[in-house]
Amino acid sequence: MKADRLEKLLETVEKSSENEYYSYDTDIFYLFEDILKAVPDCIFARVYIMIDNWLGISMRDGVWTFYENFAGNRGLADTVEYLKHIGENQMAVVFAYGIHPYDDKKYDDFHYPLEWIEDSDEIDDWIYDNESKIISVQRDIILSNKEIIKSINSKSKDFFR
């Protein structure tokens, strides 16, 4: 991404409210996907993408489909740990609450325990009630890593969209 475009994007994030999140979320999502291609162990990018998927899939399909899709993905545990690290303990607990072994072979028939779906209903309710909090955490992830984002971008000029 050209440096001036990245600066404008980060400035938009900085000056925006949670209500304006959806105006830049897609650009940040793609930027973080590109960062992960360049720096596969970039934890903040992986966590942002996980949280973004968690929020979006909950709103569209129900969060159980998020957990089913990402079962076994290391990003789940990374997200729980990252959230604890930044002091978002309640969000970490809620996020962890839906992690179950959806990828276990005994569930190849998709007959998951009813408790898992009930857990997911509770998580969906929490996400709905705390959407602005989740967006605030995502915004903080972006802004607290702004200089790292710029640095990775400057070293990978031809890579980013």
Residue frames as qw, qx, qy, qz and C-alpha x, y, z in Angstrom:
[[0.000, 0.892, 0.452, 0.000, 0.00, 0.00, 0.00],
 [0.364, 0.592, -0.062, 0.716, 1.39, 3.39, -0.87],
 [0.361, -0.143, -0.539, 0.747, 2.60, 5.26, 2.20],
 [0.192, -0.078, 0.040, -0.978, 0.24, 8.19, 1.69],
 [0.638, -0.253, -0.506, -0.523, -2.77, 5.88, 1.37],
 [0.626, -0.242, -0.675, 0.306, -1.74, 4.02, 4.55],
 [0.159, -0.025, -0.359, 0.919, -1.31, 7.34, 6.39],
 [0.420, -0.175, -0.184, -0.871, -4.82, 8.39, 5.35],
 [0.704, -0.256, -0.627, -0.216, -6.26, 5.06, 6.43],
 [0.527, -0.204, -0.611, 0.555, -4.57, 5.20, 9.84],
 [0.033, -0.050, 0.160, -0.985, -5.65, 8.83, 10.22],
 [0.562, -0.263, -0.417, -0.664, -9.24, 7.80, 9.48],
 [0.681, -0.288, -0.660, 0.129, -9.05, 5.13, 12.18],
 [0.364, -0.084, -0.449, 0.812, -7.56, 7.60, 14.64],
 [0.161, -0.027, 0.051, -0.985, -10.17, 10.30, 14.06],
 [0.518, -0.232, -0.595, -0.568, -13.19, 8.05, 13.73],
 [0.563, -0.278, 0.490, -0.605, -15.70, 6.89, 16.27],
 [0.378, -0.014, 0.925, -0.045, -16.89, 3.32, 16.72],
 [0.575, 0.580, 0.416, -0.400, -19.91, 4.26, 14.58],
 [0.448, 0.768, -0.312, -0.336, -17.60, 4.84, 11.59],
 [0.540, -0.387, 0.739, 0.108, -15.79, 1.51, 11.94],
 [0.733, 0.336, 0.589, 0.055, -17.46, -0.13, 8.97],
 [0.424, 0.892, -0.054, -0.147, -16.18, 2.61, 6.66],
 [0.172, 0.766, -0.620, -0.009, -12.58, 1.40, 7.03],
 [0.762, -0.301, 0.550, -0.164, -12.83, -2.16, 8.36],
 [0.910, 0.380, 0.161, 0.039, -12.50, -3.87, 4.98],
 [0.435, 0.798, -0.339, 0.242, -9.32, -1.93, 4.13],
 [0.327, -0.652, 0.621, -0.287, -7.77, -2.79, 7.51],
 [0.901, -0.044, 0.403, -0.152, -8.80, -6.43, 7.17],
 [0.832, 0.532, -0.014, 0.155, -7.07, -6.73, 3.78],
 [0.138, 0.823, -0.461, 0.301, -4.05, -4.83, 5.06],
 [0.551, -0.504, 0.611, -0.262, -3.71, -7.25, 7.98],
 [0.949, 0.194, 0.245, -0.030, -4.14, -10.24, 5.66],
 [0.622, 0.707, -0.224, 0.252, -1.26, -8.87, 3.61],
 [0.195, -0.750, 0.546, -0.318, 0.81, -8.27, 6.74],
 [0.821, -0.251, 0.486, -0.164, 0.30, -11.92, 7.71],
 [0.883, 0.452, 0.031, 0.121, 1.56, -12.99, 4.28],
 [0.370, 0.761, -0.368, 0.385, 4.69, -10.91, 4.81],
 [0.035, -0.420, 0.716, -0.556, 5.06, -11.65, 8.55],
 [0.608, -0.228, -0.701, -0.295, 3.21, -14.91, 9.34],
 [0.501, -0.326, -0.674, 0.434, 3.77, -14.63, 13.10],
 [0.039, -0.281, 0.080, -0.956, 2.38, -11.10, 13.38],
 [0.112, -0.335, -0.868, 0.349, 0.15, -11.67, 16.40],
 [0.194, 0.428, 0.312, -0.826, -1.80, -8.40, 16.34],
 [0.390, 0.236, -0.500, -0.736, -2.79, -8.93, 12.69],
 [0.320, -0.111, -0.934, -0.117, -3.91, -12.49, 13.38],
 [0.045, -0.380, -0.728, 0.568, -5.91, -11.41, 16.43],
 [0.278, 0.350, -0.003, -0.894, -7.56, -8.51, 14.61],
 [0.427, 0.110, -0.688, -0.576, -8.67, -10.84, 11.81],
 [0.249, -0.217, -0.930, 0.159, -9.96, -13.40, 14.33],
 [0.071, 0.420, 0.533, -0.731, -11.97, -10.78, 16.22],
 [0.325, 0.304, -0.263, -0.856, -13.26, -9.30, 12.98],
 [0.408, -0.022, -0.835, -0.369, -14.45, -12.71, 11.81],
 [0.153, -0.280, -0.845, 0.430, -15.92, -13.47, 15.25],
 [0.200, 0.415, 0.278, -0.843, -17.96, -10.26, 15.19],
 [0.382, 0.291, -0.431, -0.764, -18.99, -10.48, 11.55],
 [0.358, -0.051, -0.905, -0.223, -19.93, -14.15, 11.51],
 [0.016, -0.327, -0.771, 0.546, -21.89, -13.74, 14.72],
 [0.292, 0.417, 0.127, -0.851, -23.91, -10.92, 13.18],
 [0.464, 0.292, -0.532, -0.645, -24.54, -12.78, 9.91],
 [0.665, 0.060, -0.703, -0.246, -24.79, -16.49, 10.70],
 [0.822, -0.545, 0.013, -0.167, -24.40, -17.09, 14.40],
 [0.091, -0.799, 0.591, -0.063, -21.06, -17.41, 16.13],
 [0.829, -0.178, 0.530, -0.023, -21.11, -21.22, 16.27],
 [0.810, 0.560, 0.110, 0.134, -20.24, -21.19, 12.56],
 [0.124, 0.874, -0.432, 0.187, -17.15, -19.12, 13.40],
 [0.521, -0.526, 0.654, -0.153, -16.00, -21.69, 15.95],
 [0.895, 0.203, 0.396, -0.019, -16.81, -24.56, 13.59],
 [0.629, 0.762, -0.074, 0.135, -14.86, -22.92, 10.75],
 [0.159, 0.794, -0.493, 0.318, -11.81, -22.03, 12.85],
 [0.895, -0.407, 0.156, -0.099, -11.69, -25.21, 14.99],
 [0.901, -0.076, 0.138, 0.405, -8.07, -26.17, 15.56],
 [0.418, 0.749, -0.015, 0.514, -6.75, -22.81, 14.30],
 [0.581, -0.166, -0.388, 0.696, -3.96, -21.45, 16.49],
 [0.003, 0.408, 0.074, 0.910, -5.49, -18.00, 16.14],
 [0.592, -0.619, -0.408, -0.316, -8.19, -18.95, 18.64],
 [0.740, -0.460, -0.271, 0.409, -5.73, -19.49, 21.50],
 [0.431, 0.140, 0.007, 0.892, -3.63, -16.53, 20.36],
 [0.190, -0.594, -0.268, -0.734, -6.70, -14.30, 20.53],
 [0.683, -0.647, -0.337, -0.042, -7.59, -15.41, 24.06],
 [0.706, -0.284, -0.147, 0.632, -4.03, -14.79, 25.24],
 [0.263, 0.320, 0.141, 0.899, -3.75, -11.43, 23.46],
 [0.357, -0.691, -0.323, -0.540, -7.04, -10.23, 24.95],
 [0.731, -0.592, -0.259, 0.219, -5.85, -11.19, 28.44],
 [0.626, -0.022, -0.021, 0.779, -2.52, -9.48, 27.78],
 [0.074, 0.379, 0.146, 0.911, -4.21, -6.17, 26.92],
 [0.111, 0.060, 0.593, -0.795, -6.53, -6.42, 29.93],
 [0.598, 0.004, -0.261, -0.758, -9.68, -7.43, 28.05],
 [0.130, -0.144, 0.949, -0.249, -10.37, -10.30, 30.43],
 [0.589, 0.319, 0.512, -0.537, -14.16, -10.42, 30.03],
 [0.641, 0.581, -0.260, -0.429, -13.86, -10.49, 26.25],
 [0.193, 0.441, -0.876, -0.026, -11.20, -13.22, 26.53],
 [0.355, 0.031, 0.853, -0.381, -13.52, -15.34, 28.68],
 [0.660, 0.480, 0.259, -0.517, -16.45, -14.87, 26.28],
 [0.497, 0.605, -0.535, -0.318, -14.27, -15.61, 23.24],
 [0.049, 0.333, -0.936, 0.099, -12.86, -18.76, 24.89],
 [0.568, 0.075, 0.596, -0.563, -16.33, -19.94, 25.96],
 [0.791, 0.447, 0.040, -0.416, -17.19, -21.06, 22.42],
 [0.294, 0.576, -0.751, -0.135, -13.99, -22.94, 21.65],
 [0.835, -0.095, 0.482, -0.247, -14.88, -26.61, 21.34],
 [0.313, -0.303, 0.802, 0.410, -13.42, -29.46, 19.27],
 [0.671, 0.516, 0.127, -0.517, -15.73, -29.00, 16.28],
 [0.477, 0.600, -0.589, -0.258, -13.02, -30.62, 14.16],
 [0.431, -0.261, 0.844, -0.183, -13.08, -33.89, 16.12],
 [0.213, 0.084, -0.854, -0.468, -13.79, -36.83, 13.79],
 [0.028, 0.344, 0.907, -0.241, -16.69, -37.97, 15.97],
 [0.250, 0.650, 0.343, -0.630, -18.57, -34.86, 14.79],
 [0.135, -0.114, 0.675, 0.716, -18.12, -35.53, 11.06],
 [0.000, -0.532, -0.810, -0.249, -21.90, -35.89, 10.93],
 [0.015, -0.400, -0.015, -0.916, -22.24, -32.33, 12.33],
 [0.611, -0.616, -0.446, -0.222, -24.24, -33.49, 15.35],
 [0.243, 0.396, -0.485, 0.741, -22.60, -31.21, 17.86],
 [0.267, -0.391, -0.760, 0.446, -23.61, -31.27, 21.52],
 [0.092, -0.827, -0.473, -0.289, -26.59, -29.04, 22.22],
 [0.488, -0.742, -0.143, 0.437, -24.62, -27.27, 24.98],
 [0.465, -0.115, 0.311, 0.821, -22.19, -25.93, 22.37],
 [0.062, 0.545, 0.519, 0.656, -25.00, -24.34, 20.40],
 [0.384, -0.838, -0.389, -0.002, -26.52, -22.95, 23.60],
 [0.550, -0.485, 0.033, 0.679, -23.09, -21.54, 24.56],
 [0.322, 0.172, 0.430, 0.826, -22.96, -19.92, 21.13],
 [0.125, -0.768, -0.516, -0.358, -26.38, -18.33, 21.63],
 [0.481, -0.791, -0.187, 0.328, -25.08, -16.71, 24.82],
 [0.501, -0.253, 0.268, 0.783, -21.96, -15.51, 23.00],
 [0.177, 0.498, 0.533, 0.661, -24.08, -14.09, 20.15],
 [0.279, -0.872, -0.394, -0.080, -26.12, -12.14, 22.73],
 [0.540, -0.639, 0.017, 0.548, -22.93, -10.83, 24.36],
 [0.429, 0.051, 0.417, 0.800, -21.47, -9.80, 21.00],
 [0.021, 0.700, 0.527, 0.482, -24.68, -8.02, 20.05],
 [0.401, -0.874, -0.265, 0.066, -24.75, -6.17, 23.38],
 [0.523, -0.678, 0.209, 0.472, -21.03, -5.31, 23.20],
 [0.699, 0.566, 0.260, 0.351, -20.48, -4.53, 19.52],
 [0.130, 0.948, -0.125, 0.261, -19.09, -1.06, 20.24],
 [0.597, -0.679, 0.426, 0.043, -16.71, -2.50, 22.86],
 [0.848, 0.076, 0.429, 0.301, -15.43, -5.08, 20.35],
 [0.502, 0.775, 0.135, 0.360, -14.93, -2.37, 17.74],
 [0.223, -0.935, 0.246, -0.125, -13.08, -0.27, 20.32],
 [0.755, -0.410, 0.472, 0.200, -10.71, -3.18, 21.00],
 [0.755, 0.406, 0.354, 0.373, -10.11, -3.60, 17.26],
 [0.209, 0.937, -0.003, 0.278, -9.45, 0.12, 16.91],
 [0.475, -0.803, 0.360, 0.006, -6.98, -0.06, 19.81],
 [0.849, -0.062, 0.424, 0.311, -5.18, -2.97, 18.14],
 [0.573, 0.684, 0.201, 0.403, -4.72, -0.86, 15.02],
 [0.000, -0.949, 0.108, -0.297, -3.61, 2.30, 16.80],
 [0.632, -0.684, 0.362, 0.049, -1.31, 0.64, 19.32],
 [0.763, -0.069, 0.507, 0.395, 0.52, -1.06, 16.43],
 [0.423, 0.886, 0.106, -0.156, 0.47, 1.87, 14.02],
 [0.017, -0.821, 0.527, 0.219, 4.26, 2.28, 13.82],
 [0.510, -0.179, 0.829, 0.148, 4.81, -1.45, 13.30],
 [0.619, 0.597, 0.507, -0.060, 2.21, -1.43, 10.53],
 [0.296, 0.924, -0.158, -0.182, 4.01, 1.46, 8.82],
 [0.257, -0.635, 0.704, 0.189, 7.36, -0.28, 9.20],
 [0.606, 0.107, 0.782, 0.101, 6.14, -3.58, 7.72],
 [0.535, 0.772, 0.326, -0.106, 4.45, -1.65, 4.91],
 [0.127, 0.903, -0.338, -0.234, 7.59, 0.33, 4.08],
 [0.317, -0.447, 0.814, 0.193, 9.63, -2.87, 3.81],
 [0.424, 0.236, 0.866, 0.115, 7.02, -4.57, 1.63],
 [0.229, 0.457, -0.057, -0.858, 6.02, -1.79, -0.77],
 [0.362, 0.199, -0.672, -0.615, 5.32, -4.03, -3.72],
 [0.100, -0.122, -0.981, 0.110, 3.46, -6.61, -1.69],
 [0.169, 0.439, 0.638, -0.610, 0.48, -4.72, -0.37],
 [0.305, 0.634, 0.668, 0.241, -2.63, -3.95, -2.39]]
